[in-house]
Amino acid sequence: MLIRDVMTESVVSAHPGTAVREVAELMRERNVGSVVLVRDGAPVGFVTDRDLVLSVLADARDAEESAEHHASAPVVTAEPGMGVEEAAELMVRHGIRRLPVLDAGRVTGIVTLDDLAARTGDLELAHHMTSQVTRAALPGFYFHQRGE
């Protein structure tokens, strides 16, 4: 199965200079947890709802700051012809749950961990990916010194 078979084609995007408040509003309006920052059709950053909470709200930053200052970059991406297993390994290796899909350098879709779990029907793959991505994202939780 290929990424093009499981990806969502409508991707919420914004210009890197967009205020973080506007990005949060976009997330609310479109009911998504992430926005791809795009310049000239190419992804230059990736902002998640978690990024906004941890780097804007928790640090009491100005809501009018540019989203690019709170984005992950460079953006890890997939291609439509990539196999879902390869995309899953890419997500695990980078500890990410969302993967923008590029075709000829332009964002054409996005695939999430949930997409792979729900659309492939492969519960073993979904469980493996979820546990591996969570471990990569929260290493201190899984690898802390016990008894200290």
Contacts in CASP RR format, 6 or more apart in sequence:
PFRMAT RR
TARGET T0000
AUTHOR 0000-0000-0000
METHOD contacts of the structure
MODEL  1
MLIRDVMTESVVSAHPGTAVREVAELMRERNVGSVVLVRDGAPVGFVTDR
DLVLSVLADARDAEESAEHHASAPVVTAEPGMGVEEAAELMVRHGIRRLP
VLDAGRVTGIVTLDDLAARTGDLELAHHMTSQVTRAALPGFYFHQRGE
1 83 0 8 1.000
1 84 0 8 1.000
1 120 0 8 1.000
2 80 0 8 1.000
2 81 0 8 1.000
2 82 0 8 1.000
2 83 0 8 1.000
2 84 0 8 1.000
3 78 0 8 1.000
3 79 0 8 1.000
3 80 0 8 1.000
3 81 0 8 1.000
3 82 0 8 1.000
3 83 0 8 1.000
3 84 0 8 1.000
3 87 0 8 1.000
3 101 0 8 1.000
3 111 0 8 1.000
4 80 0 8 1.000
4 81 0 8 1.000
4 101 0 8 1.000
5 84 0 8 1.000
5 119 0 8 1.000
6 84 0 8 1.000
6 111 0 8 1.000
6 115 0 8 1.000
6 116 0 8 1.000
6 119 0 8 1.000
6 120 0 8 1.000
7 80 0 8 1.000
7 101 0 8 1.000
7 108 0 8 1.000
7 109 0 8 1.000
7 110 0 8 1.000
7 111 0 8 1.000
7 115 0 8 1.000
8 109 0 8 1.000
8 110 0 8 1.000
8 111 0 8 1.000
8 112 0 8 1.000
8 115 0 8 1.000
9 108 0 8 1.000
9 109 0 8 1.000
10 109 0 8 1.000
11 36 0 8 1.000
11 100 0 8 1.000
11 107 0 8 1.000
11 108 0 8 1.000
11 109 0 8 1.000
11 110 0 8 1.000
12 26 0 8 1.000
12 27 0 8 1.000
12 30 0 8 1.000
12 32 0 8 1.000
12 34 0 8 1.000
12 35 0 8 1.000
12 36 0 8 1.000
13 35 0 8 1.000
13 36 0 8 1.000
13 37 0 8 1.000
13 38 0 8 1.000
13 43 0 8 1.000
13 107 0 8 1.000
14 22 0 8 1.000
14 23 0 8 1.000
14 26 0 8 1.000
14 35 0 8 1.000
14 36 0 8 1.000
14 37 0 8 1.000
14 38 0 8 1.000
14 67 0 8 1.000
15 37 0 8 1.000
15 38 0 8 1.000
15 39 0 8 1.000
16 37 0 8 1.000
16 38 0 8 1.000
16 39 0 8 1.000
16 44 0 8 1.000
16 45 0 8 1.000
16 66 0 8 1.000
16 67 0 8 1.000
16 68 0 8 1.000
16 71 0 8 1.000
17 37 0 8 1.000
17 66 0 8 1.000
17 67 0 8 1.000
17 68 0 8 1.000
18 37 0 8 1.000
18 66 0 8 1.000
18 67 0 8 1.000
19 63 0 8 1.000
19 64 0 8 1.000
19 65 0 8 1.000
19 66 0 8 1.000
19 67 0 8 1.000
20 47 0 8 1.000
20 52 0 8 1.000
20 56 0 8 1.000
20 61 0 8 1.000
20 63 0 8 1.000
20 64 0 8 1.000
20 65 0 8 1.000
20 66 0 8 1.000
20 67 0 8 1.000
20 70 0 8 1.000
21 63 0 8 1.000
21 64 0 8 1.000
22 67 0 8 1.000
23 35 0 8 1.000
23 47 0 8 1.000
23 52 0 8 1.000
23 67 0 8 1.000
24 49 0 8 1.000
24 52 0 8 1.000
24 63 0 8 1.000
26 32 0 8 1.000
26 35 0 8 1.000
27 33 0 8 1.000
27 34 0 8 1.000
27 35 0 8 1.000
27 49 0 8 1.000
27 52 0 8 1.000
33 48 0 8 1.000
33 49 0 8 1.000
34 46 0 8 1.000
34 47 0 8 1.000
34 48 0 8 1.000
34 49 0 8 1.000
34 98 0 8 1.000
34 110 0 8 1.000
35 46 0 8 1.000
35 47 0 8 1.000
35 67 0 8 1.000
36 43 0 8 1.000
36 45 0 8 1.000
36 46 0 8 1.000
36 75 0 8 1.000
36 100 0 8 1.000
36 107 0 8 1.000
36 110 0 8 1.000
37 43 0 8 1.000
37 44 0 8 1.000
37 45 0 8 1.000
37 46 0 8 1.000
37 47 0 8 1.000
37 67 0 8 1.000
37 68 0 8 1.000
37 71 0 8 1.000
38 44 0 8 1.000
38 107 0 8 1.000
41 105 0 8 1.000
41 106 0 8 1.000
41 107 0 8 1.000
42 102 0 8 1.000
42 105 0 8 1.000
42 106 0 8 1.000
42 107 0 8 1.000
43 75 0 8 1.000
43 77 0 8 1.000
43 100 0 8 1.000
43 102 0 8 1.000
43 107 0 8 1.000
44 68 0 8 1.000
44 71 0 8 1.000
44 73 0 8 1.000
44 75 0 8 1.000
45 68 0 8 1.000
45 71 0 8 1.000
45 72 0 8 1.000
45 73 0 8 1.000
45 74 0 8 1.000
45 75 0 8 1.000
46 71 0 8 1.000
46 72 0 8 1.000
46 73 0 8 1.000
46 75 0 8 1.000
46 98 0 8 1.000
46 100 0 8 1.000
47 67 0 8 1.000
47 70 0 8 1.000
47 71 0 8 1.000
47 72 0 8 1.000
48 72 0 8 1.000
48 98 0 8 1.000
51 70 0 8 1.000
51 71 0 8 1.000
51 72 0 8 1.000
52 70 0 8 1.000
55 61 0 8 1.000
55 70 0 8 1.000
56 63 0 8 1.000
56 65 0 8 1.000
56 70 0 8 1.000
61 70 0 8 1.000
75 100 0 8 1.000
76 90 0 8 1.000
76 94 0 8 1.000
76 96 0 8 1.000
76 99 0 8 1.000
77 99 0 8 1.000
77 100 0 8 1.000
77 101 0 8 1.000
77 102 0 8 1.000
78 87 0 8 1.000
78 90 0 8 1.000
78 99 0 8 1.000
78 100 0 8 1.000
78 101 0 8 1.000
78 102 0 8 1.000
78 111 0 8 1.000
79 101 0 8 1.000
79 102 0 8 1.000
79 103 0 8 1.000
80 101 0 8 1.000
80 103 0 8 1.000
80 108 0 8 1.000
84 116 0 8 1.000
84 120 0 8 1.000
84 125 0 8 1.000
85 125 0 8 1.000
87 99 0 8 1.000
87 111 0 8 1.000
87 116 0 8 1.000
88 116 0 8 1.000
88 125 0 8 1.000
88 128 0 8 1.000
88 129 0 8 1.000
90 99 0 8 1.000
91 97 0 8 1.000
91 99 0 8 1.000
91 113 0 8 1.000
91 129 0 8 1.000
91 133 0 8 1.000
92 129 0 8 1.000
92 132 0 8 1.000
92 133 0 8 1.000
92 136 0 8 1.000
93 136 0 8 1.000
94 136 0 8 1.000
95 132 0 8 1.000
95 133 0 8 1.000
95 136 0 8 1.000
95 137 0 8 1.000
96 133 0 8 1.000
97 112 0 8 1.000
97 113 0 8 1.000
97 114 0 8 1.000
97 133 0 8 1.000
97 137 0 8 1.000
98 110 0 8 1.000
98 111 0 8 1.000
98 112 0 8 1.000
98 113 0 8 1.000
99 110 0 8 1.000
99 111 0 8 1.000
99 112 0 8 1.000
100 107 0 8 1.000
100 109 0 8 1.000
100 110 0 8 1.000
101 107 0 8 1.000
101 108 0 8 1.000
101 109 0 8 1.000
101 110 0 8 1.000
101 111 0 8 1.000
102 108 0 8 1.000
113 126 0 8 1.000
113 129 0 8 1.000
113 130 0 8 1.000
113 133 0 8 1.000
116 122 0 8 1.000
116 125 0 8 1.000
116 126 0 8 1.000
116 129 0 8 1.000
117 123 0 8 1.000
117 125 0 8 1.000
117 126 0 8 1.000
117 129 0 8 1.000
117 130 0 8 1.000
120 126 0 8 1.000
135 142 0 8 1.000
END
